[in-house]
Amino acid sequence: MTTHTPPWALLAELTHACPLHCPYCSNPLELARRSGELGTDEWTDVLRQAAALGVVHTHLSGGEPLLRPDLEQIVAAAEAAGIYTQLVTSGTGLDEARLTALCGAGLRSVQLSVQHADPEANDRIAGRRSSFAAKERAAALVRRAGLPLGLNVVLHRDNLDAVDAVVELGVAWGVDRIELANTQFYGWGLLNRAALLPTRDQLARARDTVERLRERLAGRVDLVWVVPDYFDGVAKPCMGGWGAVSLTVAPDGTVLPCPAAASLPDLDAPNVRDRPLDWIWRHSPAFDRFRGTDWMTGPCGGCPRREEDFGGCRCQAYALTGDAARTDPACALSPDHHLVRALTADRPAGDPPPYVYRRPGAVPAP
């Protein structure tokens, strides 16, 4: 049995409701209903249990967490438990009064999502008019409040060529950190993969641009480049290892080793309404399933990198092969790597397919 070190991070998905409709969203296609969400007292108890387990940092996310009228109480509960809170938001719905209340409750920092530096392109990708203006207002409010501000940009075919403009936008808004996260193909991102997948040339140009900007902005803005899943032939470590450093609580109380694990059909993920968080972390079959290295077969079993990349991403292995236990096809040593090579081969010029925007009911039930 693997020794279970305590987690330090919690992704609290407070709701799947969202005013934006981003086609790359990693939320599951079957979005949790508002009626099934954990209530204020339940989230307060989750945060108390998380702190007792060892969690010191939580991302308050969604969907859009500002749609929770009790967000201030949830922030206060985290603060009382000794957990650092970062709000992950689209900025839509944030005004001075709300931010003042959140700061008073103990909010420590804000991560703001942006889809593009061009307002029209931003709103088209987000699927909502005037969303860029809301982000610009939110950034100004956060800076005036004196909170640390990060920018989160999901990169894909539609905005990779504007990565320099996105970084300059962040500099103009006074952000401390910019996370340039190449799309991970789960949930709605997987559904829209054909529209979002970039070319190798796009990625190479963007990577070079980021390196130049890092040199110029060193000491001013922290630029984080989250490498793409499909292009380098190297499997990325999944969340620091399955059930190793973090856990996700979905809006309905389902507890997952990573946000995308909801896609695994036979995981039998536990719920905080049924089991204590300590038991879930230490004893649940879902969290033990891919912990450590004993479960590994194929190339992973004898690979010297297995303690570094942990076999890659289980959700990606399932998405590409139908088997979560196979070697991540992103790895060049995987017998399924041809699946990734086929996806990233140079494609004929032409317009990509239209987005399927993230909306309840956008995808017919099977």
C-alpha positions in Angstrom: 0.0 0.0 0.0 1.3 3.4 -1.0 2.1 5.9 1.9 -0.4 8.7 1.6 1.3 12.1 2.3 -1.2 14.9 3.2 -2.5 17.0 0.3 -1.7 20.7 0.4 -4.0 22.0 -2.3 -7.8 21.9 -2.9 -9.6 22.9 -6.0 -13.1 23.9 -4.8 -15.4 23.9 -7.8 -18.2 25.8 -6.2 -20.6 25.7 -9.2 -20.6 24.7 -12.9 -22.8 27.7 -13.7 -21.0 30.3 -15.8 -21.8 33.4 -17.8 -19.1 32.5 -20.3 -19.3 29.6 -22.8 -15.6 28.9 -23.5 -15.2 25.9 -25.9 -12.0 24.8 -24.2 -13.5 24.4 -20.7 -12.4 21.3 -18.9 -15.6 20.9 -16.9 -17.5 17.7 -17.8 -20.0 17.8 -20.6 -22.7 16.9 -18.1 -22.6 20.0 -15.9 -23.7 19.7 -12.3 -27.1 21.3 -11.7 -27.5 24.3 -9.3 -30.0 22.3 -7.3 -27.4 19.6 -6.5 -24.6 22.0 -5.3 -23.2 21.8 -1.8 -24.7 24.4 0.5 -22.9 27.0 2.6 -22.7 24.8 5.7 -21.5 21.8 3.6 -18.6 23.9 2.0 -17.7 25.2 5.5 -17.4 21.6 6.7 -15.4 20.6 3.6 -12.9 23.4 4.2 -12.6 22.5 7.9 -11.9 18.9 7.0 -9.5 19.9 4.3 -7.5 22.0 6.7 -7.4 19.1 9.2 -6.1 16.9 6.4 -3.2 19.3 5.6 -4.6 21.6 2.9 -3.2 25.1 3.0 -4.3 26.6 -0.3 -7.6 26.5 -2.2 -8.6 27.8 -5.6 -12.2 28.9 -5.4 -13.3 28.0 -8.9 -16.2 26.8 -11.1 -17.8 27.6 -13.5 -18.0 31.1 -12.1 -17.7 31.3 -8.3 -19.1 34.8 -8.2 -22.5 33.3 -9.0 -22.5 31.9 -5.5 -24.3 34.4 -3.3 -22.6 32.8 -0.3 -19.1 33.2 -1.7 -18.1 35.6 1.1 -19.1 33.0 3.7 -17.1 30.3 1.9 -14.1 32.6 1.8 -14.5 33.4 5.5 -14.8 29.7 6.3 -11.5 29.0 4.5 -9.8 31.9 6.3 -11.1 30.6 9.7 -9.7 27.2 8.8 -6.3 28.7 8.0 -6.5 28.1 4.2 -5.2 30.6 1.7 -7.8 31.5 -0.8 -7.4 32.4 -4.5 -10.5 33.4 -6.5 -10.4 32.0 -10.1 -12.9 34.1 -12.0 -13.9 35.5 -15.4 -14.4 38.8 -13.8 -18.0 39.0 -14.8 -20.1 40.2 -11.9 -17.2 41.6 -9.9 -17.9 45.1 -8.7 -16.3 47.3 -6.0 -18.8 46.3 -3.3 -18.4 42.6 -3.9 -14.7 42.8 -3.9 -14.7 44.8 -0.7 -16.8 42.2 0.9 -14.6 39.3 -0.3 -11.5 41.1 0.9 -13.2 41.6 4.3 -13.9 37.9 4.4 -10.2 37.1 3.9 -9.7 36.7 0.2 -6.0 36.7 -0.5 -5.5 36.8 -4.3 -7.3 36.7 -7.7 -6.7 34.8 -10.9 -8.5 36.4 -13.9 -9.2 34.5 -17.1 -8.7 36.2 -20.5 -9.4 34.7 -23.8 -7.5 37.1 -26.1 -6.0 40.6 -26.1 -8.4 41.8 -28.7 -11.8 42.6 -27.2 -13.8 41.3 -30.1 -11.8 38.1 -30.4 -12.0 37.6 -26.6 -15.8 37.9 -26.6 -16.1 35.6 -29.6 -14.1 32.9 -27.9 -15.8 33.4 -24.6 -19.2 33.3 -26.3 -20.4 36.5 -24.5 -20.5 40.0 -25.6 -18.8 42.7 -23.5 -16.9 40.0 -21.4 -13.6 41.7 -22.2 -14.8 45.0 -20.7 -15.9 43.2 -17.6 -12.4 41.7 -17.3 -10.7 45.0 -17.7 -12.9 46.5 -15.0 -12.2 43.6 -12.7 -8.4 43.8 -13.1 -8.5 47.5 -12.2 -10.6 46.8 -9.1 -8.3 44.1 -7.9 -5.2 46.2 -8.4 -6.8 49.1 -6.5 -7.6 46.7 -3.7 -4.0 45.7 -3.5 -4.5 42.0 -4.0 -2.0 39.9 -6.0 -3.4 39.5 -9.5 -2.7 36.7 -12.0 -3.9 36.3 -15.5 -4.8 32.9 -16.8 -4.9 32.5 -20.6 -5.8 29.1 -22.2 -3.9 28.9 -25.5 -5.1 27.3 -28.7 -5.3 27.7 -32.4 -7.4 30.9 -32.1 -5.0 32.9 -29.9 -1.5 31.4 -30.0 -0.4 33.9 -32.6 -1.4 36.7 -30.3 0.6 35.5 -27.2 2.8 38.6 -27.3 -0.2 40.9 -27.3 -1.8 38.9 -24.4 1.4 39.3 -22.3 1.5 43.0 -23.1 -2.1 43.3 -22.0 -1.2 41.7 -18.7 1.7 44.1 -18.2 -0.7 47.0 -18.9 -3.2 45.7 -16.4 -0.5 45.5 -13.8 -0.6 41.7 -13.2 2.0 39.9 -11.1 1.8 36.6 -12.9 0.6 35.3 -16.3 -0.1 31.6 -16.8 -0.1 30.7 -20.5 -1.8 27.3 -20.3 -1.9 25.4 -23.6 -5.3 23.7 -23.9 -5.7 20.4 -22.2 -8.2 18.3 -24.1 -10.7 17.2 -21.5 -14.4 17.9 -21.3 -15.5 20.7 -23.7 -11.9 21.0 -24.8 -11.9 17.4 -26.0 -15.2 18.0 -27.8 -13.7 21.0 -29.6 -10.3 19.5 -30.2 -10.5 19.8 -34.0 -11.2 23.6 -33.7 -8.7 24.3 -30.9 -5.6 22.1 -31.8 -2.8 24.4 -33.1 -0.1 23.6 -35.6 3.5 22.8 -34.6 4.6 26.0 -36.2 2.2 28.1 -34.1 3.5 26.4 -30.9 7.1 26.9 -31.9 6.6 30.6 -32.6 4.7 31.1 -29.4 7.3 29.3 -27.3 10.1 31.5 -28.8 8.0 34.6 -28.1 7.5 33.7 -24.5 11.2 33.1 -24.0 12.0 36.5 -25.4 9.4 38.1 -23.2 10.7 36.3 -20.1 14.1 37.8 -20.6 12.6 41.3 -21.1 10.1 41.1 -18.2 12.4 39.2 -15.7 11.8 40.6 -12.2 8.6 42.3 -13.2 6.1 39.7 -14.3 6.2 35.9 -13.8 5.5 34.2 -17.1 4.4 30.5 -16.8 4.3 28.4 -19.9 2.2 25.2 -19.5 3.6 22.9 -22.1 1.1 21.3 -24.6 0.0 17.7 -24.2 0.4 16.4 -27.7 3.5 17.8 -29.3 6.7 17.1 -27.3 6.7 13.3 -27.0 7.0 13.6 -23.2 4.3 12.8 -20.8 3.6 15.5 -18.2 3.3 14.6 -14.5 -0.4 14.6 -13.7 -1.2 16.9 -10.8 2.1 16.0 -9.2 0.9 12.4 -9.2 -2.5 10.9 -8.8 -3.8 11.5 -5.3 -0.4 12.9 -4.3 -0.6 16.6 -3.5 -4.1 17.9 -4.4 -7.7 17.0 -4.6 -10.8 18.4 -6.3 -14.3 18.8 -4.8 -16.9 19.2 -7.5 -20.1 21.3 -7.0 -22.1 18.3 -6.0 -19.5 17.1 -3.5 -17.9 14.5 -5.6 -14.2 14.2 -4.7 -11.7 13.6 -7.4 -7.9 13.2 -7.7 -7.9 15.8 -10.5 -10.6 17.9 -12.2 -10.8 15.8 -15.3 -11.2 12.5 -13.5 -15.0 12.9 -13.7 -14.6 11.6 -17.3 -13.4 8.1 -16.1 -16.6 6.0 -16.2 -15.6 3.3 -13.7 -13.9 5.4 -11.1 -16.7 5.3 -8.6 -15.6 8.6 -7.1 -16.6 9.2 -3.5 -18.7 12.1 -2.2 -18.2 14.3 0.9 -21.9 13.8 1.7 -21.2 10.1 2.2 -17.7 9.9 3.6 -15.2 12.1 5.5 -12.5 13.8 3.5 -9.8 12.0 5.5 -11.2 8.6 4.6 -11.6 9.6 1.0 -7.9 10.7 0.7 -6.4 7.8 2.7 -8.6 4.8 1.9 -11.0 5.3 -1.1 -10.4 2.9 -4.0 -10.7 5.9 -6.4 -7.7 7.7 -4.9 -5.6 4.6 -4.5 -6.3 3.4 -8.0 -3.4 5.1 -9.7 -1.3 6.1 -6.8 2.4 5.5 -6.8 3.9 3.1 -9.4 2.7 -0.4 -8.5 -0.3 -0.1 -10.9 1.9 0.6 -14.0 2.3 -1.8 -16.9 3.9 -1.6 -20.3 6.7 0.9 -20.9 5.8 2.8 -17.6 6.5 -0.2 -15.4 10.3 -0.2 -16.0 10.8 3.4 -17.1 13.4 5.4 -15.1 11.1 8.5 -15.4 8.1 6.8 -13.7 8.8 8.6 -10.4 8.9 11.9 -12.3 6.0 11.8 -14.7 3.9 9.2 -12.8 2.9 7.5 -16.1 1.5 10.7 -17.5 -2.2 11.6 -17.5 -4.8 8.9 -16.7 -7.6 11.0 -18.1 -5.7 11.6 -21.4 -4.9 7.9 -21.6 -8.6 7.2 -21.3 -9.7 9.9 -23.7 -7.3 8.6 -26.4 -7.4 4.8 -25.9 -10.5 4.1 -23.8 -8.2 2.6 -21.0 -7.1 4.8 -18.2 -4.4 2.3 -17.2 -2.4 2.5 -20.5 0.7 4.5 -20.9 -0.2 8.1 -21.8 -0.1 8.3 -25.6 1.6 11.7 -25.3 4.8 9.8 -24.4 6.9 8.8 -27.4 7.5 5.4 -25.7 3.8 4.6 -25.6 2.5 1.9 -28.0 -0.4 4.3 -28.7 1.8 7.3 -29.5 0.7 7.0 -33.2 -2.7 8.3 -32.1 -1.1 11.6 -31.0 1.2 11.8 -34.1 -1.9 11.5 -36.3 -3.6 14.3 -34.5 -0.6 16.6 -34.7 0.4 15.9 -38.3 0.3 18.9 -40.6 -3.3 19.5 -41.6 -4.6 21.0 -44.9 -5.2 24.7 -44.8 -8.7 25.8 -44.2 -11.1 27.0 -41.6 -11.5 24.9 -38.5 -14.9 23.6 -37.5 -17.1 25.9 -35.5 -17.1 25.8 -31.7 -19.6 23.9 -29.7 -19.9 26.4 -26.9 -20.1 25.3 -23.3 -23.8 25.4 -22.5 -26.1 23.1 -20.7 -27.9 20.9 -23.2 -25.4 21.8 -26.0 -24.4 18.1 -26.3 -27.3 15.6 -26.6 -27.5 12.9 -23.9 -26.1 9.5 -25.2 
